[in-house]
Amino acid sequence: MAPHRHLIVLCGLFFFLLNGLSAQDNYYYNGNEKVFFSEGDPQVARIGTSDISASDLDHLLQETGIVRPDSYTAMEGQVGQLEVRLYPPHTADELWCLLWADERIDYVSGQFYQFGSDDPFYFTWEIVVQLKKKESVGRFRQLVSDYGLNIGREDLHRLPKFLLVATSPDIDIINTANRLYETGLFEYCCPDVLKQYHFY
């Protein structure tokens, strides 16, 4: 084999290993297990909505200037979740920042794949947690504030459970959930995910 072919093979192996290592950085905790995932198509975004008409949603998306109008059909009665395609190089994170202030938009998520699965999933940008001990509630409330989160819902019966929401669109909800879990206060601390989707 010619020397330049060796170099090509070595470069290929290097990039393969580099991609594998960087992909290992993407994980979240489900229980006490790490779930590794990779990003899907960067131009696909999933939008969760509530209390908005299809025509209002369509107008709102077109105002952003980054959503392709031919990539979705917003239909009355079916706008709870909508998958859209963005003009490159725009991403779901950018769309989330543009729509964040509208209370009718629950989340905007990019597309992700769990390792070993061909089915995409989406993060709703909320964190579901359950404390190990009731006595930890005070410390937990301080952590929530320190990490830029609010408590959306809580259930204080038996072991306390909470739904946490970010206070700004630039909070990395996955990394935040991981850091919270690693404090040792939680039975589970998992970013909320949607594993099923439908095209409208």
MODAQUI-V984680 format. One record per residue. N is the residue number from 1. RES is the residue in one letter. SS is DSSP state (a for helix, b for strand, c for the rest). Layout:
n->N res->RES ss->SS
n->N res->RES ss->SS
This chain:
n->1 res->M ss->c
n->2 res->A ss->c
n->3 res->P ss->a
n->4 res->H ss->a
n->5 res->R ss->a
n->6 res->H ss->a
n->7 res->L ss->a
n->8 res->I ss->a
n->9 res->V ss->a
n->10 res->L ss->a
n->11 res->C ss->a
n->12 res->G ss->a
n->13 res->L ss->a
n->14 res->F ss->a
n->15 res->F ss->a
n->16 res->F ss->a
n->17 res->L ss->a
n->18 res->L ss->a
n->19 res->N ss->a
n->20 res->G ss->a
n->21 res->L ss->a
n->22 res->S ss->a
n->23 res->A ss->a
n->24 res->Q ss->c
n->25 res->D ss->c
n->26 res->N ss->c
n->27 res->Y ss->b
n->28 res->Y ss->b
n->29 res->Y ss->b
n->30 res->N ss->b
n->31 res->G ss->c
n->32 res->N ss->c
n->33 res->E ss->b
n->34 res->K ss->b
n->35 res->V ss->b
n->36 res->F ss->b
n->37 res->F ss->b
n->38 res->S ss->b
n->39 res->E ss->b
n->40 res->G ss->c
n->41 res->D ss->c
n->42 res->P ss->c
n->43 res->Q ss->c
n->44 res->V ss->b
n->45 res->A ss->b
n->46 res->R ss->b
n->47 res->I ss->b
n->48 res->G ss->b
n->49 res->T ss->b
n->50 res->S ss->c
n->51 res->D ss->c
n->52 res->I ss->c
n->53 res->S ss->c
n->54 res->A ss->a
n->55 res->S ss->a
n->56 res->D ss->a
n->57 res->L ss->a
n->58 res->D ss->a
n->59 res->H ss->a
n->60 res->L ss->a
n->61 res->L ss->a
n->62 res->Q ss->a
n->63 res->E ss->a
n->64 res->T ss->a
n->65 res->G ss->c
n->66 res->I ss->c
n->67 res->V ss->b
n->68 res->R ss->c
n->69 res->P ss->a
n->70 res->D ss->a
n->71 res->S ss->a
n->72 res->Y ss->c
n->73 res->T ss->c
n->74 res->A ss->c
n->75 res->M ss->c
n->76 res->E ss->c
n->77 res->G ss->c
n->78 res->Q ss->c
n->79 res->V ss->c
n->80 res->G ss->c
n->81 res->Q ss->b
n->82 res->L ss->b
n->83 res->E ss->b
n->84 res->V ss->b
n->85 res->R ss->b
n->86 res->L ss->b
n->87 res->Y ss->c
n->88 res->P ss->c
n->89 res->P ss->c
n->90 res->H ss->c
n->91 res->T ss->c
n->92 res->A ss->a
n->93 res->D ss->a
n->94 res->E ss->a
n->95 res->L ss->a
n->96 res->W ss->a
n->97 res->C ss->a
n->98 res->L ss->a
n->99 res->L ss->a
n->100 res->W ss->c
n->101 res->A ss->c
n->102 res->D ss->c
n->103 res->E ss->c
n->104 res->R ss->c
n->105 res->I ss->b
n->106 res->D ss->b
n->107 res->Y ss->b
n->108 res->V ss->b
n->109 res->S ss->b
n->110 res->G ss->b
n->111 res->Q ss->c
n->112 res->F ss->b
n->113 res->Y ss->b
n->114 res->Q ss->b
n->115 res->F ss->c
n->116 res->G ss->c
n->117 res->S ss->c
n->118 res->D ss->c
n->119 res->D ss->c
n->120 res->P ss->b
n->121 res->F ss->b
n->122 res->Y ss->b
n->123 res->F ss->b
n->124 res->T ss->b
n->125 res->W ss->b
n->126 res->E ss->b
n->127 res->I ss->b
n->128 res->V ss->b
n->129 res->V ss->b
n->130 res->Q ss->b
n->131 res->L ss->b
n->132 res->K ss->c
n->133 res->K ss->c
n->134 res->K ss->a
n->135 res->E ss->a
n->136 res->S ss->a
n->137 res->V ss->a
n->138 res->G ss->a
n->139 res->R ss->a
n->140 res->F ss->a
n->141 res->R ss->a
n->142 res->Q ss->a
n->143 res->L ss->a
n->144 res->V ss->a
n->145 res->S ss->a
n->146 res->D ss->a
n->147 res->Y ss->c
n->148 res->G ss->c
n->149 res->L ss->b
n->150 res->N ss->b
n->151 res->I ss->b
n->152 res->G ss->b
n->153 res->R ss->b
n->154 res->E ss->b
n->155 res->D ss->b
n->156 res->L ss->c
n->157 res->H ss->c
n->158 res->R ss->c
n->159 res->L ss->c
n->160 res->P ss->c
n->161 res->K ss->b
n->162 res->F ss->b
n->163 res->L ss->b
n->164 res->L ss->b
n->165 res->V ss->b
n->166 res->A ss->b
n->167 res->T ss->c
n->168 res->S ss->c
n->169 res->P ss->c
n->170 res->D ss->c
n->171 res->I ss->c
n->172 res->D ss->c
n->173 res->I ss->a
n->174 res->I ss->a
n->175 res->N ss->a
n->176 res->T ss->a
n->177 res->A ss->a
n->178 res->N ss->a
n->179 res->R ss->a
n->180 res->L ss->a
n->181 res->Y ss->a
n->182 res->E ss->c
n->183 res->T ss->c
n->184 res->G ss->c
n->185 res->L ss->c
n->186 res->F ss->b
n->187 res->E ss->b
n->188 res->Y ss->b
n->189 res->C ss->b
n->190 res->C ss->b
n->191 res->P ss->b
n->192 res->D ss->b
n->193 res->V ss->b
n->194 res->L ss->b
n->195 res->K ss->c
n->196 res->Q ss->c
n->197 res->Y ss->c
n->198 res->H ss->c
n->199 res->F ss->c
n->200 res->Y ss->c
